Amino acid sequence: MKSKRLLTLFCVVAFLLAFASVASMKVQAKEITLNWASFVPNTKPPASGVQRLFIDKVNTRAKGELVIKYRGGPETIPPFDLGKAVQKGVVDIGMAPVGFYEPIAPGIGGAALTQISLEKERKPGGGYDYLNELHKAGGLFYLGRGTFSKEDYFYLWLNKKVEKSEDFKKIRIGSATGSRAAVVGWGSAHVSLGLPEYYEAIERGVVDGIAGVPETTYVSLGCHEVTKYCVDHPYWQSTVAVFMNLDSWNKLPKPLQELIMECQIEAENNYIPLDAEERAVARQKAVKAGLKFYKLAPDVAKWFLDTAYNATWDYQMKRFPKETPRLKELLSK
């Protein structure tokens, strides 16, 4: 009789432990944490926009089931290592220009050359799907654009004014690797520079200009204070992307995947007015500092812009002949 009572007690305890374990698993399942990092601090554009318009909205709408925590900017993970850090799962989500991590997702640099709307890019079988396919080959999941502009995004900043195509052959232009093809296409001498080197290079005359930098970034670096001119014909779109570790994405429950994508698509559209607002403020600061924005003659402007696109597509074709033709087809007008 005593052994039966002990057996019953044992079964009850075992049931309670099993129930507690299941309950604990359910609680744990509701407390998914993802970590994200950015190539600039999340207090500065464009990371500040991603934080406010995307990350914060996911955290709010997930209602505690999912929390995305910020783990730092370039002081935590060097910008050119961020793609690899996400690929290896050091952090789950990253935000960086596609050129920074193109070696692990070949061909994605062409995203900067899009000439179509966000809506068209997101159509089934369109540019977004193909860019995501390229990301997946590198162990990443492409969430989408980290910012987007109503106008084109990048500018050429100068201390020597150019007005004719021949003038470009007389100057040295510094830029990151992504703008090299455009600079060479214009006929200028190219000087490879990293973002932190722009100010000193333009101030000391190491270069006559800096290419491939949006107004917000250029002004945030203080470069507008040592620069005289800006060619007021922007080109390309933002290369900044938001991407995720593929395994981390696949492990998420489908409702959370849908929530993240819903917030990302909303954010992409909301970046447009935010970008316009930030650009207007940056331009005002630049003008106040004495920098002059100017237009080229129509024929020269056409040559300048066509060269920025054509030379860079040609460069992408040489580097990634397998991926580039399809991407160009999807992203061109």
C-alpha positions as CSV (number, residue, x, y, z in Angstrom):
1,M,0.0,0.0,0.0
2,K,2.8,2.3,0.9
3,S,4.6,1.6,-2.3
4,K,1.5,2.4,-4.3
5,R,1.2,5.8,-2.6
6,L,4.9,6.4,-3.3
7,L,4.4,5.5,-6.9
8,T,1.4,7.8,-7.2
9,L,3.3,10.6,-5.6
10,F,6.2,10.0,-7.9
11,C,3.8,10.2,-11.0
12,V,2.3,13.4,-9.7
13,V,5.7,15.0,-9.2
14,A,6.8,13.8,-12.6
15,F,3.7,15.3,-14.2
16,L,4.1,18.6,-12.5
17,L,7.8,18.8,-13.5
18,A,6.9,17.9,-17.1
19,F,4.1,20.6,-17.1
20,A,6.5,23.2,-15.6
21,S,9.1,22.3,-18.3
22,V,6.6,22.8,-21.1
23,A,5.3,26.0,-19.5
24,S,8.9,27.2,-19.3
25,M,9.6,26.3,-22.9
26,K,6.5,28.3,-23.9
27,V,7.7,31.3,-21.9
28,Q,11.2,31.0,-23.4
29,A,9.7,30.8,-26.9
30,K,8.0,34.1,-26.3
31,E,11.3,35.8,-25.3
32,I,13.3,35.7,-28.5
33,T,16.2,38.2,-28.6
34,L,18.0,39.4,-31.7
35,N,21.0,41.6,-31.7
36,W,21.8,44.2,-34.4
37,A,24.7,46.5,-35.2
38,S,25.3,49.3,-37.7
39,F,28.2,50.8,-39.7
40,V,27.5,54.2,-38.1
41,P,26.2,54.9,-34.6
42,N,22.4,54.5,-34.3
43,T,22.2,58.2,-33.2
44,K,23.4,59.3,-36.7
45,P,21.7,59.0,-40.1
46,P,21.0,56.6,-41.7
47,A,21.2,54.2,-38.7
48,S,19.0,56.6,-36.6
49,G,16.2,56.1,-39.2
50,V,16.5,52.4,-39.1
51,Q,16.3,52.4,-35.3
52,R,13.3,54.6,-35.2
53,L,11.3,53.5,-38.3
54,F,12.1,49.8,-38.2
55,I,13.7,48.4,-35.1
56,D,11.5,50.3,-32.6
57,K,8.4,49.4,-34.5
58,V,9.2,45.7,-34.5
59,N,9.9,45.8,-30.8
60,T,6.6,47.6,-30.1
61,R,4.4,45.4,-32.3
62,A,6.0,42.2,-31.2
63,K,4.8,42.9,-27.6
64,G,7.6,41.2,-25.9
65,E,7.6,38.1,-28.0
66,L,10.6,39.4,-29.9
67,V,13.1,42.0,-28.8
68,I,15.8,43.4,-31.1
69,K,18.7,45.0,-29.1
70,Y,21.3,47.4,-30.4
71,R,24.9,46.1,-29.8
72,G,26.8,49.0,-31.3
73,G,28.2,50.8,-34.3
74,P,31.7,50.9,-35.8
75,E,33.3,51.0,-32.3
76,T,31.9,47.5,-31.8
77,I,32.3,45.9,-35.2
78,P,34.4,47.5,-38.0
79,P,32.1,48.5,-40.8
80,F,33.8,46.3,-43.4
81,D,33.6,43.3,-41.0
82,L,29.9,43.7,-40.3
83,G,28.7,41.4,-43.1
84,K,31.0,38.6,-41.9
85,A,29.8,39.2,-38.3
86,V,26.2,38.7,-39.4
87,Q,27.1,35.7,-41.6
88,K,28.8,34.1,-38.6
89,G,26.0,34.9,-36.1
90,V,28.1,37.3,-34.0
91,V,25.0,39.6,-34.4
92,D,21.7,38.7,-36.0
93,I,21.0,41.8,-38.0
94,G,23.4,44.3,-39.7
95,M,23.0,47.6,-41.5
96,A,25.8,48.6,-43.9
97,P,26.3,49.6,-47.6
98,V,26.2,46.6,-49.8
99,G,29.7,47.2,-51.1
100,F,31.1,46.6,-47.6
101,Y,30.1,43.0,-47.7
102,E,29.8,42.2,-51.4
103,P,32.7,39.7,-51.2
104,I,30.4,37.3,-49.3
105,A,27.3,38.0,-51.5
106,P,28.7,38.6,-55.0
107,G,26.9,41.0,-57.2
108,I,24.8,42.9,-54.6
109,G,26.7,46.1,-55.3
110,G,24.5,46.7,-58.3
111,A,21.7,47.6,-55.8
112,A,23.0,51.1,-55.8
113,L,22.2,51.5,-59.5
114,T,18.5,51.0,-59.3
115,Q,16.3,53.4,-61.3
116,I,12.9,51.9,-60.3
117,S,10.5,52.5,-57.5
118,L,10.4,50.6,-54.2
119,E,7.0,49.2,-55.2
120,K,8.3,47.9,-58.5
121,E,11.5,46.5,-56.8
122,R,9.2,44.5,-54.4
123,K,7.1,42.9,-57.1
124,P,7.3,39.0,-57.1
125,G,10.3,37.9,-59.1
126,G,11.7,41.4,-59.1
127,G,14.8,43.2,-57.9
128,Y,14.2,42.5,-54.2
129,D,13.7,38.7,-54.7
130,Y,16.9,38.5,-56.8
131,L,18.9,40.5,-54.3
132,N,17.7,38.2,-51.5
133,E,18.7,35.2,-53.6
134,L,22.2,36.7,-53.8
135,H,22.3,37.3,-50.1
136,K,21.1,33.8,-49.3
137,A,24.1,32.4,-51.2
138,G,26.3,34.1,-48.6
139,G,24.3,32.9,-45.6
140,L,22.4,36.1,-45.3
141,F,18.7,37.2,-45.6
142,Y,18.1,40.5,-47.3
143,L,15.4,42.4,-45.4
144,G,15.6,45.5,-47.6
145,R,16.7,49.0,-48.0
146,G,18.3,50.9,-45.1
147,T,17.2,54.2,-46.5
148,F,15.7,55.4,-49.8
149,S,15.5,58.8,-51.5
150,K,12.9,60.5,-53.7
151,E,15.8,61.9,-55.6
152,D,19.1,60.2,-56.4
153,Y,21.4,60.0,-53.4
154,F,25.1,60.6,-54.1
155,Y,27.0,63.8,-54.8
156,L,30.4,65.0,-56.1
157,W,32.0,67.5,-53.8
158,L,34.8,69.7,-55.1
159,N,37.4,72.4,-54.3
160,K,38.1,72.9,-58.0
161,K,35.1,73.8,-60.0
162,V,34.5,71.7,-63.2
163,E,32.1,72.7,-65.9
164,K,33.1,70.6,-69.0
165,S,33.9,66.9,-69.4
166,E,37.5,67.8,-70.2
167,D,37.8,69.5,-66.8
168,F,37.3,66.2,-65.0
169,K,40.6,64.9,-66.5
170,K,42.5,67.6,-64.6
171,I,41.4,66.7,-61.0
172,R,41.9,64.0,-58.4
173,I,38.8,62.6,-56.8
174,G,38.8,60.5,-53.6
175,S,36.2,57.9,-52.9
176,A,35.4,54.5,-51.4
177,T,35.8,51.5,-53.7
178,G,32.1,51.6,-54.8
179,S,32.6,54.9,-56.6
180,R,35.9,54.1,-58.3
181,A,34.4,53.1,-61.6
182,A,32.4,56.3,-61.9
183,V,35.4,58.4,-61.1
184,V,37.6,56.6,-63.6
185,G,34.8,56.9,-66.1
186,W,34.7,60.7,-65.8
187,G,38.4,60.6,-66.6
188,S,39.6,61.7,-63.2
189,A,42.5,60.3,-61.2
190,H,41.1,58.1,-58.4
191,V,42.4,58.1,-54.9
192,S,41.1,55.3,-52.6
193,L,39.8,56.7,-49.3
194,G,37.9,55.4,-46.3
195,L,35.1,57.5,-44.7
196,P,37.2,58.7,-41.8
197,E,39.8,60.0,-44.3
198,Y,37.5,62.3,-46.3
199,Y,37.9,65.4,-44.1
200,E,41.7,65.5,-44.0
201,A,42.1,64.5,-47.6
202,I,39.9,67.4,-48.9
203,E,41.2,69.9,-46.3
204,R,44.9,69.3,-47.1
205,G,44.4,69.1,-50.9
206,V,45.3,65.4,-51.2
207,V,42.3,65.3,-53.5
208,D,40.4,68.0,-55.4
209,G,37.0,66.3,-54.7
210,I,35.2,63.5,-52.9
211,A,32.6,61.4,-54.8
212,G,29.8,59.1,-53.7
213,V,28.8,60.8,-50.5
214,P,25.2,62.0,-49.6
215,E,24.6,65.4,-48.2
216,T,23.8,64.1,-44.7
217,T,27.0,62.0,-44.4
218,Y,29.2,64.8,-45.8
219,V,27.9,67.4,-43.4
220,S,27.9,65.0,-40.4
221,L,31.7,64.5,-41.1
222,G,32.2,68.3,-41.1
223,C,33.6,68.2,-44.7
224,H,31.3,70.9,-45.9
225,E,33.4,73.4,-43.8
226,V,36.5,72.7,-46.0
227,T,34.8,72.3,-49.4
228,K,33.8,75.0,-51.9
229,Y,31.4,73.3,-54.4
230,C,29.0,70.5,-55.0
231,V,27.9,69.4,-58.4
232,D,24.1,69.5,-58.0
233,H,23.3,66.4,-60.0
234,P,22.9,63.5,-57.7
235,Y,23.3,59.9,-59.0
236,W,22.5,56.4,-57.8
237,Q,20.4,55.3,-54.8
238,S,21.5,54.6,-51.3
239,T,23.6,51.4,-51.0
240,V,22.7,50.9,-47.3
241,A,20.9,47.6,-46.7
242,V,19.4,45.9,-43.7
243,F,20.3,42.2,-43.6
244,M,20.0,39.2,-41.3
245,N,21.8,35.9,-40.5
246,L,20.0,33.3,-42.6
247,D,19.8,30.7,-39.8
248,S,18.5,33.3,-37.4
249,W,15.8,34.2,-39.9
250,N,14.8,30.6,-40.6
251,K,14.5,29.9,-36.9
252,L,11.9,32.6,-36.4
253,P,8.2,31.6,-36.2
254,K,6.4,32.5,-39.4
255,P,4.3,35.2,-37.7
256,L,7.4,37.0,-36.5
257,Q,9.0,36.8,-40.0
258,E,5.8,38.4,-41.4
259,L,5.9,41.1,-38.7
260,I,9.5,41.9,-39.4
261,M,8.9,42.2,-43.2
262,E,5.8,44.2,-42.6
263,C,7.8,46.7,-40.5
264,Q,10.7,46.7,-43.0
265,I,8.4,47.5,-46.0
266,E,6.7,50.3,-44.0
267,A,10.1,51.7,-43.0
268,E,11.4,51.7,-46.6
269,N,8.5,54.0,-47.6
270,N,8.9,56.2,-44.5
271,Y,12.6,56.7,-45.2
272,I,11.7,58.8,-48.2
273,P,10.2,61.8,-46.3
274,L,12.7,61.4,-43.5
275,D,15.6,61.4,-46.0
276,A,14.2,64.6,-47.7
277,E,14.0,66.3,-44.3
278,E,17.5,65.3,-43.2
279,R,19.0,66.3,-46.6
280,A,17.3,69.7,-46.5
281,V,18.8,70.4,-43.1
282,A,22.3,69.2,-44.2
283,R,22.1,71.4,-47.4
284,Q,21.2,74.4,-45.3
285,K,24.2,73.9,-43.1
286,A,26.5,73.5,-46.1
287,V,25.2,76.7,-47.8
288,K,25.5,78.6,-44.5
289,A,29.2,77.5,-44.3
290,G,29.8,79.0,-47.8
291,L,29.6,75.9,-49.9
292,K,28.0,76.5,-53.4
293,F,25.7,74.0,-55.2
294,Y,25.8,74.4,-58.9
295,K,24.4,72.9,-62.1
296,L,26.3,71.7,-65.2
297,A,25.2,72.5,-68.7
298,P,22.5,70.1,-69.8
299,D,24.7,68.1,-72.2
300,V,27.5,67.9,-69.7
301,A,25.1,66.9,-66.9
302,K,23.7,64.0,-69.1
303,W,27.3,62.8,-69.8
304,F,28.1,63.0,-66.1
305,L,25.1,61.0,-65.0
306,D,25.1,58.5,-67.8
307,T,28.8,57.8,-67.1
308,A,28.2,57.3,-63.4
309,Y,25.7,54.5,-64.3
310,N,27.2,52.9,-67.4
311,A,30.8,52.8,-66.1
312,T,29.7,51.2,-62.9
313,W,27.5,48.6,-64.6
314,D,30.4,47.8,-66.8
315,Y,32.6,47.4,-63.7
316,Q,30.0,45.1,-62.1
317,M,29.8,43.0,-65.3
318,K,33.5,42.4,-65.3
319,R,33.6,41.4,-61.6
320,F,30.3,39.4,-61.5
321,P,29.4,38.3,-65.0
322,K,27.0,35.7,-63.8
323,E,24.9,37.8,-61.5
324,T,25.0,41.3,-63.0
325,P,23.0,40.9,-66.3
326,R,19.9,39.8,-64.4
327,L,20.2,42.4,-61.7
328,K,20.7,45.2,-64.4
329,E,17.6,44.0,-66.2
330,L,15.5,44.1,-63.0
331,L,16.7,47.5,-61.7
332,S,16.9,49.5,-64.9
333,K,14.0,51.6,-66.2
